[in-house]
Structure formats: structure tokens, C-alpha cells
Amino acid sequence: MIIDAHVRIGDSREASLKPAGLLATMDALGIDRALVAPSERCIAYDNREGNADTAQAAAESDGRLLAYAVANPWRGRAALDELDRARDAGAVALAVDSVLQGFDLLDGLLDPLLDFAAGAGWFVYVRTGTPPTALPLPLASLARRRPELPVLMGKSGATDFWIDAIPALLHAPNLYGDTSYAPWDTVLSGFLAEPGIGAERLVFSTDSPYTVPLAEVDRIRDWPVEPDQKAAVFGGNITKLLGHHR
């Protein structure tokens, strides 16, 4: 099974992706399921609309799409209420973008949302790669504070901060790497070669619509690793993170 751990649907500044187009691409590439987050505007501002969009897409997909919940932590109690609504509508994980949402990963603002995610049995996707507020090492420090909470390091710092991805994964054992954008002959194979990381700490995603999904799938299919390692990266690891939500 191939599960795409992060896709954004809707209209963003540089790209647009509708659920029907996503499902057609998944059919063409042999992707069984995908976790969907809303557009940039809805991550930053209109959380209610974004969560409604992902919930609808999931409900109409015959189980192939799973919804991330989003809430801007600056909204305080209202953010938690929004996550509660999203959970009731079927959301299975929390998606965070500290650049779009305007906070520092270590300033404490996110803590109530992390508490909610832990209580809901969710993992947390956090996009990285943009300085100064969305980098692998601060995310590792945040994850280390919350050992009960699985954290997916979106984009693994791509591209300028790939160098920090391995130290981040070594610092926080509950942190997982994301394969999108990462060449296997350098970045991904570096993860596998490092004791303490390995294939069980890597999760496949396309980060569509910002990438070419075919290239993301083929990179993992062509990766010269053992079949069980490839299967873990393609779907086994994210299935474990989803737990009872899968």
C-alpha cells in the first residue's frame, strides 16, 4: 500500500489542486490513500472553511482521503474549538505551518494544540524548510519536549536545511522524516545509514501540488533498498502513526 502523507487541496498562491484531480493522479500512480490539508489561506486564516473542505473531500472519497485538521494557535480557545469540530467531522491528524500561521515553534503558543492532538491520538505534521521559524532543529527540540506525540518533519528541511534533518531525527526519537523533494542517493540514504534512524523513521509524501507527484513516487520505487524498507516508507510507517484512525 502507498499512502501519501501530505497533500494540500484548494487554491494556494502558487498552485491549485482539487480533490477530483488528486484522486485521478493517485489512480494513475498507484497511490492508495492520501492525507489532505487545506490551502494556505485556510491554514493561516479561515480554518473553519479549510477543515470543512478537507472533511468533505474525505467523506466523498470512499475512504481514500484522510483529513488533517488545522487551527491557527493565535486564536486561543477558538482554535481548540475548531480542532474539536474537525475531529468530530473525521480529521485524523493535526497540520501545522508556523510560517503561514506566524509563530515560533518554541514560543509555547502551539502547546494547547499539541495537548489536543495528544488527547485525540493524532500525530502532528509540521512543515519545515523556511527560516527562521520552521527549521528541523527547533522542531526536534519541540518534539523532544513531547515524547508521547509522534511528529512528522514535513519536507525534512528541504532544501537548504536538509543538513539539519539527521541531527534533528537523532535528537528526538518521536520525530519522523518526510521523503518529499529528497534525493535517495544523498539525503534518504543518509537517513538509512545513520544508526538510530533507519527506514522505520521515514514517511513518503508528495507534498502535492508543489511537486511533480510522479517524480516523488518513482524516487522511492527506484530506491535501491530492501523491499521491506521500501514498504515501510511507502505506507507501513504512516499506518502506524495513524493508529486507530486508519
N, C-alpha and C positions, 0 to 999 in steps of 0.2 A: 504493500500500500504506500502511495505517495501522498503526503499531506503538506500543503503549502502553509507555513506557519505565520505568514504576514502578507496581506494584500490590502490596499486601500481602494474603496469604491467611491463613486461620486466624482464631482468636478473639483479638481485642485488647480493650482496656478499653472503647473507645467504639464499636466496630464489629466486624462479623464478615463474612468473605467466604469461601465455599467455591469450589473450582475449577469445579464444575459451574455455579454461579451466575455466576462470572466469564465462562465460555465462552458462556453464554446471553446475557449483556449484550453481549459482543463481537459475537455474531451479530446482535443487534438494532441495533447502532450501526455496523456495518461495520468493526470493528477486526479486523485480520488476525492480529496476534500481540501478545503482552504479555510483559514481563519481570516475574517474580514473586519477591518477597521474603517471608519468613515473618512471623509475628505478632510483636508487641512482646516478649512473654515469651521467644520463641525468639531474637530478636535480642539481647536483654540477657543471657539466662541459658542456655537449653537450645539451644545452637547445633546440636548433633547432630540433635535432633528437627526443628528448623526446616529444616535442609538436606535431611533425608530427606523432609520434606513437599513442599518445592519440587521436589526431584528426581522424586518420584513424580508430582506434578501435571504436570510437563513430559513425563515418559515416557508418560503416559496421554492426552496432548493431541493426538497426531498432528502434532507439530511446532509447534503454535500457542502454547504457553507455553515460555518460556525461564527457567531458574532463576538467580537471584542466589545467591551464597554469602555466609554470614555467619559471623563469629567474633569473640568479644569479645577485644580485644588484651590485656586484663589476664591472659589465660590463657597468654601467652608461647608456648613451644614447642607446647603443646597446641592453641593457636589455629591455628598453621601446619599442624599435622597435620590439623585439621578442614577447613581450606581444601583441602588435598591430597585428602582424601576427597571433598569436594564437587566438585572439578574432575573426579575420576575418575568421578563419578556424572553428569556432564554440565553442571555450572554454567558460566556464560559471563561472569560479571562479579561484582564484589565490592560489597556494600551495607554502608554504614557509618551508624550513628546515634550520634554522640558523646554525646548526652543520655541515651539509654537505656543506653548502654554505659559511661558515667561517666568520660570523659576529655576533655582539652582537645585540639583539633585540632593545636596547635603544640607539644605537650609531648614529642613524639618517640615516644610509646607505639605509635602506629599505623605507624611506619616499617617494621617487619618485614612487616606485612600488605601495605603498598604495594609492597615489594620482590617479594613473592609475586605480586601482581596484575600487575606489570610483566613478570615472567618468564613468566606464564601467557598474556600477550597480552590481559588483561582491561582494561576501563575500570572506574572506581570511581564509584559513586553515593554521594553524601554528603548527607544531609538537612540543610537549613538552616532558619533562621527562629526559633530558640529561644535566647535569651541565657542565660548568657554563652558557652556552649561550642559553639554551632552557628550561626555567622554567616557571611555571604558574604565579608567582607574577610579574616578569618583563613583561610578555606578558599582564597581566592585566593593568599594567601601560601604555604600548603601546596602548592597546585598549581604555583606558580612554582618551588618547590624541586625539583619532579619533572616537568620538561618532557617527558619521554618517556611520561608516563602521562595519558591522557585522563580528566578528572574532570567528572562531571555534578553541578551545583549543584542538588540536589533542592529543589523549591518556590521556587527563586530568592529566598530570604529571606522568603517570604510569611509574614505580610502586613506586619508592622511594619518589616521590613528590606528591602523592595523598593528603597528609596532607595540601598542599597549594592550592588545587583546589577550595575548598569552599571559603576561603578568596579572591582568585582571582576573582571568579564569583561575589562575593559581591562587590568587588571594581569597577568592570566595567560592567554596565548593558547591554552593547552590546557584551559581551563575552558569548560564549556557551560552554557547556561541551560535551565531547565525551565519549560514553559508552564503547569503546573497552578496554578490559582487566579488567574492573571494576566490582567487585562482588556487586550484588544488596543488599546483607544483611548488607553491611557496607558502601561502597563508594556511590553507587547510591541512596540508601535510605537516606543517609546523605544529599545528594543534595536536595531530596524532602522534608526533614524535616526542611530545613533551610528557614525561611521567606525571600522572595526576590529572590529565585532561582526557585524551582519547576520544574515540568515536561516540561514546555514550554521553558526551557533553556538547555535541554539535547537533543543530536542528536546521533542516532545509527550509528555506523560504525563497520566493522570487522577488519580494518587495515590489511586485507589480502595482501600478503601471509605470514605475520609474525605471524598470529594466526591460530586457528582452527575455520573456519567460522561457523560450526555447533554449537560450544560451544557459540560463540558470539550471534547467533540468539536465541538459546534455553535459554540463560540467560535472555534475555528480554521477551521472550514468557512466561517463568516461574515466572517472577517477580510479586509478589502479589500486584499489584496496579490496579487502576480503568482502565477499557477499554479505556476511552478517553485519559488518561495519556499515556498508552502504545501506542496508535495510534499516539499521538503527537511525542513521542520519535522515533518510528519506521519510520515515514515519514512526518508527518504534519509539524514539525518544519523546517526540511531541505527544504521542498517545499516552505515555506515562505521565507527562505533565498535565494532560487534560484529566486524568484520573476518572472520577465518576461522571464527568461531563461528556466523555467521548461517545 
